């Protein structure tokens, strides 16, 4: 970039920042004011955080449907909202964050998702955000994903997941939630979240089978997609991104099997295999090894 | 009064932002070849700024008055100013995935507790005569003072870096005690990470220019100019004993137990022997 353009840009940056301070519009982000009774929904990007926000929002206040227009005042995220706005919300607050380990977050629900699915979802997300072009090869994206090149401040998937699990796994104020379990049996996973929230003295949450079921239906991918169609132009997370690409995508687990080339899968598994296995994600390389072993030994076929 | 304070704070933030003077802190722009000297508070990080500053550049010896220019801390200067300075930066942050090269200095938390107690007296967070036992409880719970509590307790801080980065070529863990016992050896080992290949004489010079006695005499002359000490109590020094094991005379048995019960496993992993264990051994011998 030519220096002149650079300094003009910096000047505008400084003016914009001064303007935000002047009007109390500083974005919370890492400078967020944290209260002792806060509850954080933390995850790496594209790991089901928005879906969890819908599920919990629809369960906590069953008289008011969650939409993309009201989610930011009910379970807001911290990177687009202003600290002053967030400070004025009713307590205890529930906030969405993508940070690596933050020692001052008092209570944390951490959502983890199979990194092979995260890679696929994150690829499409980066197309939508215009960080990579339409025809960008997935095979080039995956190594950059492993190196944590997109949204560097959140670290790589490994940095993010490991930082929280290693430091807080046994802490009663920490709950780990696997996206896949939420997908497989949402009622059961949600009930575990409700139990956690009640332990955190969040207050009573209606969680009968019927209530859980209703919250799940109100947060279904179909309903979220329909809402996105109406509201994407106004929601802070999607405003300004490509409107031909959806934010709510396939909402399935295991999609990587048809979307990732064998080399990409192998790259992810060789980088993070141990951590993946400790979280219960079966490696395709391990499966291959197991099936090889189960074949009766016939000399030296290899 | 509260209202007035709020307005004052607001005006201060406003002015510092408009003039581009907000310290970088966690909003620091990180470059791929940056080197960070990371540690918990009172773990030898100022000493390390002297040591590494004197090792890397040989033009002017590091003092308290040129340190913010030679080996800057990320909490004083704005991001814009830091971009123009040498990029060996001191930080107290808990794990930050962006830091590409990190020298992490860890110190026996029992000594950290004592040193942090006196530091908090100096900066008037606690009054004279404050109970050490009470302070240790707060230290272990990370409820001392908001800016410090934010980066977590000693164990959170150490483990966040060690568990995430140990074995990574851009990360080196150094014990303050080892640095104190044989600084020449430790500096020699760390030189490759710094991208230098110093002669023994150059290392010796760095160690001499960073000795405790030299730093103490510099502090006497400069403590009213250095940002970190100018508004603090001048009757308590910033550079304290610069020794290890001082906790044995300063901490009660209770305070030692509090620390060891909270962080014993991590302490042992780092090679710090526990009083708790020694007692058990003695009882076994007796039995």
HADDOCK unambig.tbl for C-alpha pairs under 7 A between the chains (distance, minus, plus):
assign (segid A and resid 14 and name CA) (segid B and resid 20 and name CA) 6.99 0.50 0.50
assign (segid A and resid 18 and name CA) (segid B and resid 14 and name CA) 6.81 0.50 0.50
assign (segid A and resid 18 and name CA) (segid B and resid 17 and name CA) 5.60 0.50 0.50
assign (segid A and resid 18 and name CA) (segid B and resid 18 and name CA) 4.86 0.50 0.50
assign (segid A and resid 21 and name CA) (segid B and resid 14 and name CA) 5.87 0.50 0.50
assign (segid A and resid 22 and name CA) (segid B and resid 14 and name CA) 6.32 0.50 0.50
assign (segid A and resid 103 and name CA) (segid B and resid 150 and name CA) 6.65 0.50 0.50
assign (segid A and resid 103 and name CA) (segid B and resid 151 and name CA) 6.11 0.50 0.50
assign (segid A and resid 103 and name CA) (segid B and resid 152 and name CA) 4.72 0.50 0.50
assign (segid A and resid 103 and name CA) (segid B and resid 156 and name CA) 6.94 0.50 0.50
assign (segid A and resid 104 and name CA) (segid B and resid 150 and name CA) 5.35 0.50 0.50
assign (segid A and resid 104 and name CA) (segid B and resid 152 and name CA) 6.37 0.50 0.50
assign (segid A and resid 152 and name CA) (segid B and resid 98 and name CA) 6.52 0.50 0.50
assign (segid A and resid 153 and name CA) (segid B and resid 97 and name CA) 6.56 0.50 0.50
assign (segid A and resid 153 and name CA) (segid B and resid 98 and name CA) 6.09 0.50 0.50
assign (segid A and resid 155 and name CA) (segid B and resid 97 and name CA) 4.84 0.50 0.50
assign (segid A and resid 155 and name CA) (segid B and resid 98 and name CA) 6.77 0.50 0.50
assign (segid A and resid 159 and name CA) (segid B and resid 97 and name CA) 6.82 0.50 0.50
assign (segid A and resid 159 and name CA) (segid B and resid 164 and name CA) 6.57 0.50 0.50
assign (segid A and resid 163 and name CA) (segid B and resid 160 and name CA) 6.39 0.50 0.50
assign (segid A and resid 163 and name CA) (segid B and resid 164 and name CA) 6.52 0.50 0.50
assign (segid A and resid 167 and name CA) (segid B and resid 156 and name CA) 6.81 0.50 0.50
assign (segid A and resid 167 and name CA) (segid B and resid 160 and name CA) 6.94 0.50 0.50
